[in-house]
Amino acid sequence: MSFIGEYIFNSTNILVLLVSTLFMYAGCSSVVVNLKDLDPSRAPKSIQIPPFESHETLIGKIYKDALKKHKGLSGAILVTDGTQALLHRIALTRIAQKSILLQSYIYKDEISSKLFIYELWKAANRGVKIQILIDDNGLDSDFSDIITLDSHDNIEVKIFNPYKNRSRFLRLPEMVYDFKRINHRMHNKIFVVDNIALIIGGRNVADNYFDSDLKTNFADTDAIFLGDVAKKASENFALYWQFENSIPAYLLPSKRTMKSYQKNILKGMQSIQKYPQEFEQYEELLNNFLQNYKNKKFELTWGKASFIADSPSKIHGDSARPISDALKEILKHTKNEICIAAAYFVPGNEASKTLETLAKDNIKLSVLTNSLSSTDSILVYGAWERYRDRLANNGVRIYEYQYEGKSKKANVRSKLHSSAGASLHSKSIVFDSYITWIGSFNMDARSDNLNTESVVVFENEEFAKKTKHDIQEQMADSWQIWRIDDKTYWKGYNNKREFEIHKSDPNASIMLKIIKWFSKILPESQL
């Protein structure tokens, strides 16, 4: 979702802005947003992760022979199913012996989060050192779960670039008077276990990323990497962890007292266990995942994996753009085909010209992004529309995701429940059926210039073909854009497998179309 959009269309109106401004200074002066401003007497004491040999951990020993055989390479598993994505994270948490690093843009206190937290807590009880870094803009919690986690001797939680005001009521005025700082966010999403297993992709920590939301879930993509690339991710995480705007959670005041936070973390798990049938299914699936790891049943594809990430100093104006530079370099050497799945696709003029040139050079170029009805950010769709028709006119195949139920293959998710709606959230690209790009980077100005991001570039034909196949399956269930006589048409099969042609945004209400129209007055660079 776009950063500004969260506050323009989903927050309080301008009257609240004026009223709340009168109160915003009362409780913000003592809030630390930069460790350089911290009173030395309050200097945080961080938990230390002692040096260890990752290949001697349980996960390292399980794959020791394969890692030795493929020295210098990493093994990869593609994860497109939300339920599987959660089970992989929890299974690796149960296997962890030394360290767990979690970096996320969004964290919501929901069912999937409670399951995850419970497993992290148990891992910490075993002596695993855990560091959790969450961007404050995406923190949706009453803070009790965060403080409870942070109270464990082996868990430390930090909040990246925090708001001075803990109340969401006061965040809108803070955006106005401190816009330059607040406008930069940490969008990275990684999960690292014992410096040898890395999960990277588009998923944050919330129900709709793990197929657990009852209304709308995100169709997303992760990859699990086993090998040295995980160590590179850990090293980059350390830069963020030690950064001046990463503030220990216990330094942030809240409406409650610390004493009220010392609740039993098991309560969340106990509430889930009230549904024995669903919990039994969950445990069965999880045990299967654990056995698949221990018995090496997950099929790994091996190749060169490069971890590329922004520096945290990007939020202070650092001009380095390692991710954008890497993308441009790969595009230069692409010869045959590019397949893109980008939830928030706003390429801008320069990138659009590049894509048009590639298409004219007979490179097959396909783009899957959200439709107006499926997007969770109408503002982004309004900006995307500026480039959609010109790209289609110049030979780029454009597909827009359908919100309604899909004809996807059934797998783990069908064993738990299904969702009525879906929104695309993937950020993956396949070049020449050989190179796969996967991570948090959206092809838009915000990812390029404002937010920090991280990706992995993986070189393996089999993995690339799997990723491309998944994207193409989603394209087959989407609306394809057609341009005839300078008019735009959407054609495709609806959720009943009936062929349709639309002359305007399919399944989009009049209100959505009105908001989209007004959204075009906003600066594209801020979306």
C-alpha positions in Angstrom: 0.0 0.0 0.0 1.2 3.5 -0.7 2.6 5.5 2.3 0.5 8.6 1.8 -2.6 6.7 0.8 -2.7 5.2 4.3 -3.4 8.6 5.7 -5.4 10.4 3.0 -8.1 7.8 2.4 -7.8 5.7 5.5 -7.2 8.2 8.3 -9.1 11.0 10.0 -10.1 14.0 8.0 -8.6 17.5 7.9 -10.6 18.6 10.9 -8.9 16.0 13.0 -5.6 17.2 11.7 -6.3 20.7 13.0 -7.7 19.6 16.3 -5.0 17.0 17.0 -2.2 19.5 16.2 -3.2 21.4 19.3 -2.3 18.4 21.4 0.6 16.8 19.6 3.4 18.5 21.4 2.3 17.5 24.9 3.8 14.0 24.9 6.4 13.9 22.2 9.4 15.8 23.5 10.7 12.8 25.5 10.4 10.3 22.7 13.7 9.3 21.2 13.8 8.9 17.4 17.6 9.0 17.1 20.0 7.3 19.5 22.4 10.3 19.1 19.9 12.3 21.1 19.6 9.8 23.9 20.7 10.7 27.4 23.9 8.5 28.1 22.3 7.3 31.4 19.5 5.6 29.3 21.9 4.0 26.8 20.4 0.7 25.6 22.0 -2.6 26.5 21.7 -4.9 23.6 21.8 -8.7 23.7 24.9 -10.2 22.1 24.9 -13.1 19.7 28.1 -15.0 20.3 30.1 -16.0 17.2 29.2 -19.5 15.9 29.7 -21.7 12.9 26.5 -21.8 11.0 27.4 -25.1 9.3 27.5 -26.7 12.7 23.9 -25.8 13.6 21.1 -28.3 13.1 20.0 -26.9 9.8 23.6 -26.6 8.7 24.2 -30.3 9.6 21.1 -31.5 7.8 22.3 -29.9 4.5 26.0 -30.2 5.2 26.8 -32.6 2.3 24.7 -30.6 -0.2 26.4 -27.3 0.9 29.8 -28.9 0.5 28.9 -30.3 -2.9 27.7 -26.9 -4.1 30.4 -24.8 -2.4 29.8 -21.1 -3.0 26.3 -21.6 -4.2 22.9 -21.5 -2.4 20.0 -23.8 -2.5 16.5 -22.3 -3.1 12.9 -23.2 -2.5 10.1 -21.2 -4.1 7.2 -20.4 -1.8 4.0 -19.1 -3.5 1.4 -20.4 -1.0 0.7 -18.2 2.1 0.0 -21.0 4.5 3.2 -22.7 3.5 5.1 -19.5 3.9 4.0 -19.3 7.6 4.8 -23.0 8.1 8.3 -22.6 6.7 9.0 -19.7 9.1 7.7 -21.7 12.1 9.4 -24.9 11.1 12.8 -23.1 10.8 12.1 -21.4 14.1 11.7 -24.8 15.7 15.0 -25.9 14.1 16.9 -22.8 15.1 19.7 -23.2 17.6 21.7 -20.0 17.7 20.1 -16.9 16.2 16.9 -15.6 14.5 16.7 -12.2 12.7 13.4 -10.8 11.7 13.1 -7.6 9.7 9.6 -6.5 8.6 7.8 -3.4 7.3 4.5 -4.5 8.7 3.6 -6.3 11.9 0.0 -6.8 13.0 -1.1 -8.5 16.2 -3.3 -11.2 14.6 -3.7 -15.0 14.7 -0.7 -15.8 12.4 1.4 -13.3 14.4 0.4 -15.0 17.7 1.5 -18.4 16.3 4.8 -16.9 15.2 5.5 -15.1 18.4 4.7 -18.2 20.5 7.3 -20.1 18.5 9.8 -17.3 18.8 9.3 -17.3 22.5 9.8 -21.1 22.8 13.0 -20.7 20.7 14.3 -18.0 23.1 13.6 -20.4 26.0 15.9 -22.8 24.3 18.6 -20.2 24.3 18.2 -18.9 20.7 19.1 -15.2 20.5 16.4 -13.3 18.6 16.5 -9.8 17.1 13.4 -8.2 15.7 13.3 -5.0 13.7 10.0 -3.5 12.6 9.3 -0.2 10.8 7.0 2.0 13.0 4.8 2.9 10.1 3.7 -0.7 9.7 3.4 -1.5 13.4 -0.3 -2.3 14.1 -0.4 -3.4 17.7 -1.3 -2.2 21.2 2.4 -2.7 21.9 1.8 -5.3 24.6 3.0 -8.2 22.5 6.1 -6.2 21.4 7.0 -5.3 25.0 6.3 -8.9 26.2 8.7 -10.2 23.6 11.3 -7.6 24.4 11.1 -8.5 28.1 12.6 -12.0 27.4 16.3 -12.1 28.1 17.0 -13.6 24.7 14.8 -11.4 22.6 15.3 -7.8 21.7 12.9 -5.7 19.6 13.7 -2.4 17.9 11.4 0.0 16.1 12.8 1.7 13.0 12.4 5.4 12.5 9.6 5.7 15.1 6.9 8.3 15.3 7.2 10.6 18.3 3.6 10.0 19.0 2.5 6.5 19.9 -1.2 7.3 19.2 -2.3 6.9 15.6 -4.6 9.8 16.2 -1.6 12.1 16.3 0.4 10.6 13.4 -1.2 12.7 10.7 -0.1 16.0 12.1 3.3 14.6 12.9 3.6 13.7 9.2 3.0 17.4 8.4 5.6 18.9 10.7 8.2 16.2 10.4 7.5 15.0 6.9 11.1 14.7 5.6 12.0 12.2 8.3 8.6 10.3 8.5 8.4 10.0 4.7 11.4 7.5 4.6 10.5 4.0 5.6 12.3 0.6 6.0 10.5 -1.6 3.6 12.9 -4.6 3.9 11.5 -8.1 4.7 13.9 -10.8 5.7 13.9 -13.8 8.1 17.3 -15.4 8.8 17.9 -18.5 10.9 21.4 -19.4 12.2 23.0 -17.3 9.5 22.4 -20.2 7.0 18.7 -20.1 6.1 17.1 -16.9 4.6 13.5 -16.2 3.7 13.0 -13.1 1.5 10.1 -11.8 -0.6 7.1 -9.6 -0.3 5.5 -11.0 2.9 5.2 -9.0 6.1 3.9 -10.4 9.4 0.1 -10.3 9.3 -2.8 -12.6 8.5 -3.4 -11.5 4.9 0.2 -12.5 4.0 -0.4 -16.0 5.2 -3.8 -16.8 3.8 -5.4 -16.3 7.2 -7.6 -13.3 6.6 -11.3 -13.9 6.2 -11.9 -11.2 3.6 -8.9 -10.5 1.4 -5.5 -12.2 1.2 -2.3 -11.3 -0.7 -1.0 -13.4 -3.5 2.7 -13.1 -2.7 6.0 -14.8 -3.4 8.9 -15.8 -1.1 12.1 -17.7 -1.6 14.0 -19.7 1.0 17.8 -19.8 0.5 20.2 -22.1 2.3 23.9 -21.1 2.1 26.2 -18.2 2.3 23.7 -15.7 1.0 22.0 -15.9 4.4 25.2 -14.6 6.0 25.2 -11.6 3.7 21.6 -10.9 4.7 22.7 -11.1 8.4 25.5 -8.6 7.8 23.1 -6.2 6.2 20.6 -6.6 9.0 23.4 -5.7 11.5 23.8 -2.3 9.7 20.1 -1.6 10.3 20.2 -3.0 13.8 23.0 -0.7 14.8 21.6 2.3 12.9 20.9 5.5 14.9 17.1 5.4 14.0 16.6 1.9 15.3 15.2 2.5 18.7 14.9 -0.2 21.4 11.2 -0.9 22.0 11.4 -0.4 25.8 12.5 3.3 25.2 9.2 4.1 23.5 6.5 5.3 25.9 2.9 4.1 25.6 -0.5 4.6 27.2 0.0 1.7 29.6 2.5 1.1 32.3 5.3 -1.5 31.9 3.7 -3.5 34.7 0.5 -4.1 32.7 2.6 -5.5 29.8 3.9 -8.4 31.8 1.2 -10.8 30.8 1.7 -14.4 29.9 2.5 -14.7 26.2 0.8 -18.1 26.2 -2.6 -16.4 26.4 -2.4 -15.8 22.6 -1.7 -19.4 22.0 -4.4 -20.6 24.4 -7.0 -18.6 22.6 -6.1 -20.4 19.3 -6.2 -23.8 21.0 -9.9 -23.2 21.8 -10.5 -24.5 18.2 -9.0 -28.0 18.6 -9.8 -29.2 15.1 -8.0 -26.3 13.4 -5.2 -26.5 15.8 -4.7 -30.2 15.2 -4.6 -29.6 11.5 -2.0 -26.8 12.0 0.2 -29.1 14.2 -0.1 -31.9 11.6 1.0 -29.7 8.8 3.8 -28.2 10.9 5.1 -31.6 11.9 5.1 -32.6 8.2 7.2 -29.5 7.4 9.6 -30.3 10.2 10.1 -33.9 8.9 10.5 -32.6 5.4 13.4 -30.4 6.5 15.0 -33.1 8.7 14.7 -35.7 5.9 15.7 -33.3 3.2 12.4 -33.8 1.3 12.2 -30.2 0.1 13.7 -30.0 -3.4 16.5 -27.4 -3.6 17.7 -25.9 -6.8 21.3 -24.6 -6.5 22.8 -21.5 -8.0 24.6 -18.2 -7.4 22.6 -16.0 -5.1 23.4 -12.4 -4.6 21.9 -10.4 -1.7 21.5 -6.7 -2.6 20.2 -4.1 -0.2 20.1 -0.4 0.5 22.0 1.1 3.3 19.9 2.3 6.2 21.4 5.8 5.6 19.2 6.0 2.5 16.6 7.5 4.8 19.0 10.4 5.5 19.6 11.1 1.8 22.3 8.6 0.8 22.5 8.7 -3.0 23.7 5.1 -3.5 21.1 3.0 -5.3 22.6 -0.6 -5.4 19.2 -2.2 -6.2 18.3 0.1 -9.0 21.8 -0.2 -10.4 21.6 -4.0 -10.4 18.3 -4.0 -12.1 19.5 -1.7 -14.9 22.6 -3.9 -15.4 20.5 -7.1 -15.7 18.2 -5.3 -18.2 21.2 -4.4 -20.3 22.1 -8.1 -20.7 18.6 -9.5 -21.2 18.2 -11.0 -24.7 14.8 -12.8 -25.0 12.2 -12.4 -22.3 11.2 -10.6 -19.1 8.3 -11.7 -16.9 7.3 -9.2 -14.2 5.0 -9.6 -11.2 4.8 -6.2 -9.5 2.0 -5.3 -7.1 2.7 -1.6 -7.2 4.0 -0.9 -10.7 4.7 2.7 -11.4 7.7 2.6 -13.7 8.0 6.3 -14.4 9.1 7.8 -17.8 12.7 6.6 -17.8 11.9 3.0 -17.0 8.9 3.0 -19.4 11.1 4.1 -22.2 13.6 1.3 -21.4 10.8 -1.3 -21.4 9.4 0.1 -24.6 12.8 -0.1 -26.2 13.2 -3.7 -25.1 9.9 -4.6 -26.5 10.8 -3.0 -29.8 14.0 -5.1 -29.8 11.8 -8.2 -29.9 12.2 -9.0 -26.2 9.0 -10.6 -25.0 7.9 -8.5 -22.1 5.0 -9.3 -19.8 3.8 -7.4 -16.7 1.3 -8.6 -14.1 0.1 -5.9 -11.7 -3.1 -5.1 -9.7 -6.4 -4.1 -11.2 -8.4 -1.2 -9.7 -10.6 -3.8 -8.0 -7.8 -5.8 -6.5 -5.3 -3.2 -5.4 -5.0 -2.1 -1.8 -3.7 1.3 -2.9 -6.0 3.2 -5.3 -3.4 6.0 -5.4 -0.8 3.7 -6.9 -3.3 2.4 -9.4 -4.1 5.9 -10.5 -0.4 6.5 -11.1 0.1 3.2 -12.9 -2.7 4.1 -15.3 -0.5 6.9 -16.7 1.9 4.3 -18.1 -0.4 1.3 -18.8 -1.7 2.3 -22.2 1.6 3.6 -23.6 3.3 0.3 -22.6 0.5 -1.7 -24.1 0.7 0.4 -27.3 4.4 -0.4 -27.5 4.3 -4.2 -27.4 4.3 -4.9 -23.6 1.8 -7.5 -22.6 -0.2 -6.2 -19.6 -2.2 -8.2 -17.2 -4.2 -6.9 -14.2 -5.0 -9.2 -11.3 -8.6 -10.2 -10.5 -9.9 -9.6 -7.0 -12.5 -12.5 -7.1 -11.7 -16.1 -6.4 -9.2 -17.8 -8.7 -9.0 -21.1 -10.4 -5.6 -21.8 -8.8 -4.3 -25.2 -8.1 -5.4 -26.4 -4.6 -2.7 -27.1 -2.1 -2.1 -26.5 1.6 -4.3 -23.4 1.8 -7.4 -25.5 0.9 -6.8 -27.7 3.9 -7.3 -24.7 6.2 -9.7 -22.3 4.5 -10.2 -20.3 1.4 -10.6 -16.6 0.9 -13.2 -14.7 -1.2 -10.8 -12.0 -2.4 -7.2 -11.7 -3.4 -4.8 -8.8 -4.1 -1.4 -9.2 -5.7 1.6 -8.4 -3.5 4.5 -10.1 -5.3 7.7 -8.3 -6.3 9.4 -10.8 -8.6 11.0 -10.7 -12.1 12.3 -13.5 -14.3 14.9 -12.7 -17.0 15.5 -15.0 -19.9 14.2 -18.0 -17.9 17.4 -18.0 -16.0 17.7 -15.1 -13.5 15.1 -14.6 -10.8 14.8 -11.3 -8.9 12.8 -11.5 -5.7 12.5 -9.3 -2.6 10.7 -6.2 -1.3 11.5 -3.8 -4.2 8.5 -2.3 -5.9 9.1 -0.9 -9.3 8.2 2.6 -8.3 9.7 5.9 -7.2 9.2 5.3 -3.5 11.2 2.1 -3.6 13.8 3.7 -5.7 14.3 7.0 -3.8 12.6 7.0 -0.4 12.3 3.5 1.2 15.0 1.1 2.0 14.7 -2.3 0.2 16.4 -5.7 -0.2 16.4 -8.3 -2.9 18.1 -11.5 -4.0 19.2 -12.2 -7.5 19.4 -15.9 -8.2 20.9 -17.7 -11.2 19.3 -21.0 -11.9 17.2 -22.1 -14.9 15.0 -24.5 -13.1 14.1 -22.1 -10.3 13.5 -19.3 -12.9 11.2 -21.5 -14.9 9.2 -22.4 -11.8 8.8 -18.7 -10.9 7.8 -17.7 -14.4 5.3 -20.6 -14.5 3.7 -19.3 -11.3 3.5 -15.7 -12.7 2.0 -17.0 -16.0 -0.6 -19.0 -14.1 -1.7 -15.8 -12.4 -1.7 -14.0 -15.7 -4.0 -16.7 -17.1 -6.5 -15.8 -14.3 -6.1 -12.1 -14.8 -7.5 -9.4 -17.1 -5.4 -8.8 -20.2 -5.2 -5.3 -21.5 -6.0 -4.8 -25.1 -5.7 -1.5 -27.0 -7.9 -1.1 -30.1 -8.3 2.3 -31.9 -6.8 4.1 -28.9 -9.3 2.5 -26.5 -8.6 0.2 -23.6 -10.3 -3.1 -23.1 -10.0 -5.8 -20.4 -10.5 -9.3 -21.5 -10.4 -12.6 -19.6 -12.3 -15.2 -17.7 -14.2 -14.4 -14.6 -14.3 -16.6 -11.5 -17.0 -18.7 -13.1 -14.7 -19.3 -16.1 -16.9 -17.3 -18.3 -15.2 -15.1 -21.0 -15.8 -11.4 -20.6 -14.7 -8.2 -22.3 -14.9 -4.9 -20.3 -14.7 -1.3 -21.6 -13.8 0.1 -18.1 -12.2 -1.2 -14.9 -13.9 -4.6 -14.3 -15.5 -5.2 -10.9 -14.7 -1.7 -9.8 -17.4 0.4 -8.1 -18.2 4.0 -9.1 -16.6 5.1 -5.8 -13.3 3.4 -6.6 -13.3 5.1 -10.0 -14.0 8.5 -8.5 -11.2 8.1 -5.9 -8.8 6.9 -8.7 -9.6 10.0 -10.7 -8.9 12.4 -7.8 -5.8 10.5 -6.9 -4.0 11.7 -10.0 -3.5 15.1 -8.5 -1.0 13.6 -6.0 2.8 13.6 -6.8 3.9 10.2 -8.2 7.2 10.4 -6.3 5.4 10.1 -3.0 3.2 7.1 -3.6 
